[in-house]
């Protein structure tokens, strides 16, 4: 079989309206508490706390997922604000149950069971043709947006478990 050794793909998550609102609110409160803190030093402490909150909220407004297929393993990293990277999950292809497009009839038998849902997609719901569902190890339902290279690489390892409808 044609064994593809290394494929990577980057998917940007759609910014959440709530997170954008919290980011703007925390920045505005930081500025207000700083200005008021010039008259009352206690409010400077609140300004510092709001600045810390603004930093942590801004980390989670820009999120990207990097899919990396390497040697029979799909690794997903979460990149926050294009500066901080965190490993979100590793999935061995041998332990995968099925990989199929979101809403495919091949996934019907898995809908009866309860799985922990992990969404590593862009979050755009109105484009289901790009999203795929990976059921893993009887525990996890992983939603991803792989490119053709990743699908081809996984299909070369487990052809009976991958469907492209």
KOLMIPA-369308 format. One record per residue (C-alpha): x, y, z. Coordinates in nm, 2 decimals. Layout:
BEGIN
<site><x>X</x><y>Y</y><z>Z</z></site>
...
***
This chain:
BEGIN
<site><x>0.00</x><y>0.00</y><z>0.00</z></site>
<site><x>0.10</x><y>0.36</y><z>-0.05</z></site>
<site><x>0.20</x><y>0.46</y><z>0.30</z></site>
<site><x>0.20</x><y>0.84</y><z>0.35</z></site>
<site><x>0.44</x><y>0.92</y><z>0.63</z></site>
<site><x>0.37</x><y>1.29</y><z>0.72</z></site>
<site><x>0.09</x><y>1.53</y><z>0.65</z></site>
<site><x>-0.01</x><y>1.85</y><z>0.83</z></site>
<site><x>-0.30</x><y>2.08</y><z>0.81</z></site>
<site><x>-0.40</x><y>2.40</y><z>0.99</z></site>
<site><x>-0.77</x><y>2.50</y><z>1.06</z></site>
<site><x>-0.86</x><y>2.84</y><z>1.21</z></site>
<site><x>-1.15</x><y>2.83</y><z>1.45</z></site>
<site><x>-1.43</x><y>3.08</y><z>1.40</z></site>
<site><x>-1.40</x><y>3.35</y><z>1.67</z></site>
<site><x>-1.68</x><y>3.33</y><z>1.93</z></site>
<site><x>-1.90</x><y>3.63</y><z>1.97</z></site>
<site><x>-1.90</x><y>3.59</y><z>2.34</z></site>
<site><x>-1.52</x><y>3.58</y><z>2.36</z></site>
<site><x>-1.49</x><y>3.89</y><z>2.14</z></site>
<site><x>-1.73</x><y>4.07</y><z>2.37</z></site>
<site><x>-1.55</x><y>3.96</y><z>2.68</z></site>
<site><x>-1.22</x><y>4.07</y><z>2.53</z></site>
<site><x>-1.35</x><y>4.42</y><z>2.45</z></site>
<site><x>-1.53</x><y>4.45</y><z>2.79</z></site>
<site><x>-1.22</x><y>4.35</y><z>2.99</z></site>
<site><x>-1.00</x><y>4.60</y><z>2.79</z></site>
<site><x>-1.25</x><y>4.88</y><z>2.85</z></site>
<site><x>-1.28</x><y>4.79</y><z>3.23</z></site>
<site><x>-0.90</x><y>4.79</y><z>3.25</z></site>
<site><x>-0.88</x><y>5.14</y><z>3.10</z></site>
<site><x>-1.16</x><y>5.27</y><z>3.33</z></site>
<site><x>-1.01</x><y>5.12</y><z>3.64</z></site>
<site><x>-0.67</x><y>5.26</y><z>3.55</z></site>
<site><x>-0.80</x><y>5.61</y><z>3.50</z></site>
<site><x>-1.00</x><y>5.59</y><z>3.82</z></site>
<site><x>-0.70</x><y>5.44</y><z>3.99</z></site>
<site><x>-0.50</x><y>5.76</y><z>3.95</z></site>
<site><x>-0.74</x><y>5.91</y><z>4.21</z></site>
<site><x>-0.77</x><y>5.60</y><z>4.43</z></site>
<site><x>-0.48</x><y>5.35</y><z>4.45</z></site>
<site><x>-0.71</x><y>5.05</y><z>4.54</z></site>
<site><x>-0.86</x><y>5.07</y><z>4.19</z></site>
<site><x>-0.51</x><y>5.03</y><z>4.04</z></site>
<site><x>-0.52</x><y>4.67</y><z>4.18</z></site>
<site><x>-0.85</x><y>4.61</y><z>4.00</z></site>
<site><x>-0.69</x><y>4.75</y><z>3.68</z></site>
<site><x>-0.41</x><y>4.50</y><z>3.71</z></site>
<site><x>-0.66</x><y>4.22</y><z>3.77</z></site>
<site><x>-0.87</x><y>4.32</y><z>3.47</z></site>
<site><x>-0.55</x><y>4.35</y><z>3.26</z></site>
<site><x>-0.47</x><y>3.99</y><z>3.35</z></site>
<site><x>-0.82</x><y>3.88</y><z>3.26</z></site>
<site><x>-0.80</x><y>4.06</y><z>2.93</z></site>
<site><x>-0.48</x><y>3.87</y><z>2.85</z></site>
<site><x>-0.63</x><y>3.53</y><z>2.92</z></site>
<site><x>-0.95</x><y>3.61</y><z>2.73</z></site>
<site><x>-0.75</x><y>3.73</y><z>2.43</z></site>
<site><x>-0.56</x><y>3.40</y><z>2.43</z></site>
<site><x>-0.88</x><y>3.22</y><z>2.36</z></site>
<site><x>-1.03</x><y>3.45</y><z>2.10</z></site>
<site><x>-0.79</x><y>3.34</y><z>1.82</z></site>
<site><x>-0.77</x><y>2.96</y><z>1.82</z></site>
<site><x>-0.63</x><y>2.74</y><z>1.54</z></site>
<site><x>-0.60</x><y>2.36</y><z>1.53</z></site>
<site><x>-0.30</x><y>2.19</y><z>1.36</z></site>
<site><x>-0.36</x><y>1.83</y><z>1.25</z></site>
<site><x>-0.04</x><y>1.63</y><z>1.21</z></site>
<site><x>-0.05</x><y>1.28</y><z>1.07</z></site>
<site><x>0.28</x><y>1.10</y><z>1.13</z></site>
<site><x>0.35</x><y>0.73</y><z>1.15</z></site>
<site><x>0.00</x><y>0.59</y><z>1.20</z></site>
<site><x>-0.10</x><y>0.86</y><z>1.45</z></site>
<site><x>-0.31</x><y>1.17</y><z>1.42</z></site>
<site><x>-0.20</x><y>1.44</y><z>1.66</z></site>
<site><x>-0.40</x><y>1.76</y><z>1.71</z></site>
<site><x>-0.25</x><y>2.08</y><z>1.86</z></site>
<site><x>-0.44</x><y>2.38</y><z>1.98</z></site>
<site><x>-0.27</x><y>2.71</y><z>1.89</z></site>
<site><x>-0.39</x><y>3.00</y><z>2.09</z></site>
<site><x>-0.34</x><y>3.36</y><z>1.97</z></site>
<site><x>-0.07</x><y>3.24</y><z>1.73</z></site>
<site><x>0.18</x><y>3.22</y><z>2.01</z></site>
<site><x>0.09</x><y>2.94</y><z>2.26</z></site>
<site><x>0.07</x><y>2.58</y><z>2.16</z></site>
<site><x>-0.10</x><y>2.30</y><z>2.35</z></site>
<site><x>-0.14</x><y>1.93</y><z>2.26</z></site>
<site><x>-0.52</x><y>1.87</y><z>2.23</z></site>
<site><x>-0.50</x><y>1.50</y><z>2.16</z></site>
<site><x>-0.33</x><y>1.20</y><z>2.00</z></site>
<site><x>-0.52</x><y>0.94</y><z>1.81</z></site>
<site><x>-0.37</x><y>0.61</y><z>1.70</z></site>
<site><x>-0.52</x><y>0.49</y><z>1.37</z></site>
<site><x>-0.54</x><y>0.13</y><z>1.49</z></site>
<site><x>-0.77</x><y>0.23</y><z>1.77</z></site>
<site><x>-1.00</x><y>0.43</y><z>1.55</z></site>
<site><x>-1.35</x><y>0.29</y><z>1.49</z></site>
<site><x>-1.46</x><y>0.49</y><z>1.19</z></site>
<site><x>-1.39</x><y>0.82</y><z>1.01</z></site>
<site><x>-1.67</x><y>0.95</y><z>0.80</z></site>
<site><x>-1.82</x><y>1.29</y><z>0.69</z></site>
<site><x>-2.04</x><y>1.46</y><z>0.94</z></site>
<site><x>-2.40</x><y>1.34</y><z>0.89</z></site>
<site><x>-2.30</x><y>1.03</y><z>0.69</z></site>
<site><x>-2.52</x><y>0.72</y><z>0.71</z></site>
<site><x>-2.21</x><y>0.52</y><z>0.80</z></site>
<site><x>-2.23</x><y>0.69</y><z>1.15</z></site>
<site><x>-2.58</x><y>0.59</y><z>1.23</z></site>
<site><x>-2.49</x><y>0.28</y><z>1.44</z></site>
<site><x>-2.27</x><y>0.51</y><z>1.66</z></site>
<site><x>-2.55</x><y>0.76</y><z>1.74</z></site>
<site><x>-2.70</x><y>0.52</y><z>2.00</z></site>
<site><x>-2.39</x><y>0.51</y><z>2.22</z></site>
<site><x>-2.27</x><y>0.79</y><z>2.45</z></site>
<site><x>-1.93</x><y>0.94</y><z>2.36</z></site>
<site><x>-1.74</x><y>1.24</y><z>2.48</z></site>
<site><x>-1.75</x><y>1.49</y><z>2.20</z></site>
<site><x>-1.42</x><y>1.68</y><z>2.11</z></site>
<site><x>-1.47</x><y>1.95</y><z>1.85</z></site>
<site><x>-1.14</x><y>2.04</y><z>1.68</z></site>
<site><x>-1.31</x><y>2.20</y><z>1.37</z></site>
<site><x>-1.35</x><y>2.56</y><z>1.26</z></site>
<site><x>-1.69</x><y>2.58</y><z>1.43</z></site>
<site><x>-1.87</x><y>2.67</y><z>1.10</z></site>
<site><x>-2.18</x><y>2.47</y><z>1.12</z></site>
<site><x>-2.32</x><y>2.56</y><z>0.78</z></site>
<site><x>-2.04</x><y>2.38</y><z>0.60</z></site>
<site><x>-2.09</x><y>2.01</y><z>0.71</z></site>
<site><x>-1.92</x><y>1.88</y><z>0.39</z></site>
<site><x>-1.58</x><y>1.98</y><z>0.53</z></site>
<site><x>-1.63</x><y>1.83</y><z>0.88</z></site>
<site><x>-1.55</x><y>1.46</y><z>0.95</z></site>
<site><x>-1.63</x><y>1.26</y><z>1.26</z></site>
<site><x>-1.38</x><y>1.02</y><z>1.41</z></site>
<site><x>-1.50</x><y>0.77</y><z>1.67</z></site>
<site><x>-1.21</x><y>0.66</y><z>1.87</z></site>
<site><x>-1.15</x><y>0.38</y><z>2.12</z></site>
<site><x>-1.52</x><y>0.35</y><z>2.22</z></site>
<site><x>-1.49</x><y>0.67</y><z>2.42</z></site>
<site><x>-1.45</x><y>0.98</y><z>2.20</z></site>
<site><x>-1.63</x><y>1.14</y><z>1.92</z></site>
<site><x>-1.38</x><y>1.37</y><z>1.75</z></site>
<site><x>-1.50</x><y>1.63</y><z>1.50</z></site>
<site><x>-1.22</x><y>1.75</y><z>1.26</z></site>
<site><x>-1.18</x><y>1.92</y><z>0.93</z></site>
<site><x>-0.90</x><y>1.73</y><z>0.75</z></site>
<site><x>-0.77</x><y>1.79</y><z>0.41</z></site>
<site><x>-0.75</x><y>1.53</y><z>0.13</z></site>
<site><x>-0.40</x><y>1.44</y><z>0.23</z></site>
<site><x>-0.49</x><y>1.34</y><z>0.58</z></site>
<site><x>-0.79</x><y>1.14</y><z>0.47</z></site>
<site><x>-0.58</x><y>0.96</y><z>0.21</z></site>
<site><x>-0.31</x><y>0.89</y><z>0.46</z></site>
<site><x>-0.55</x><y>0.74</y><z>0.71</z></site>
<site><x>-0.73</x><y>0.55</y><z>0.44</z></site>
<site><x>-0.41</x><y>0.39</y><z>0.33</z></site>
<site><x>-0.37</x><y>0.25</y><z>0.68</z></site>
<site><x>-0.73</x><y>0.16</y><z>0.76</z></site>
<site><x>-0.93</x><y>0.14</y><z>0.43</z></site>
<site><x>-1.23</x><y>-0.03</y><z>0.58</z></site>
<site><x>-1.27</x><y>0.23</y><z>0.85</z></site>
<site><x>-1.26</x><y>0.55</y><z>0.63</z></site>
<site><x>-1.55</x><y>0.67</y><z>0.43</z></site>
<site><x>-1.57</x><y>0.97</y><z>0.21</z></site>
<site><x>-1.93</x><y>0.92</y><z>0.08</z></site>
***
